[in-house]
């Protein structure tokens, strides 16, 4: 579930990251219905309450079956839920048509039958606009990436970013992500970036896991 089974949450200097629960659905339904937020995630438009419920069901399936999924991000200072960040399962078309971009899907039930696929682990995040500009996305992404390297030992992590999303491009620049190619999500072109894993023989600075009692 992005988290190992014996870990309840991750902590950074200002944030706590834990699994999303049904109690969080109202927050994420509101977040995904915000046009300012929605233009750079999923279908690129506000989602209905029914669509957000489907997103939540897909997330729960991912938790249970793939040990991946976005985590709720809470601010330590007041315990407020401000967004999400985590590792998602991304299916990528292995053999796109000539001249076409590889199509990608987060939800496996949307994949056309017979499509040959490769699977990526994608690091992504979405935050409430009230928390933008405070470095929370960078801090949460660093926490998740360090955990992916030091605990999960993932061999590859990517992010896909809308080329018009200047905020996410700044975060990518801070981490020196490598732009490799472009993909198509729901008819939109997104750029694929690869996170630079620690050099062999070195260890990423560990995120602080908080274990259950």
Buried (B, 14 or more C-beta within 10 A) or exposed (E): BBBEEEBBBBBBEBBBBBBBEEEBBEBBBEBBBBEEBBBBBBBEBBBEEEBBBBBBEBBBBBBEEBBBBBBBBBBEEEEEBBBBBBBBBBBBBEEBEEEEBBBBBBBBEEBEEEBEBEEBBBBBBBBBEEBBEEBBBBBBBBBBBBBBBBBBEBEEBBBBBBEEBEEBBEBBEEBEBEEEEEBBBBEBEBBBBBBEBEEEEEEBEEBEBBEEE
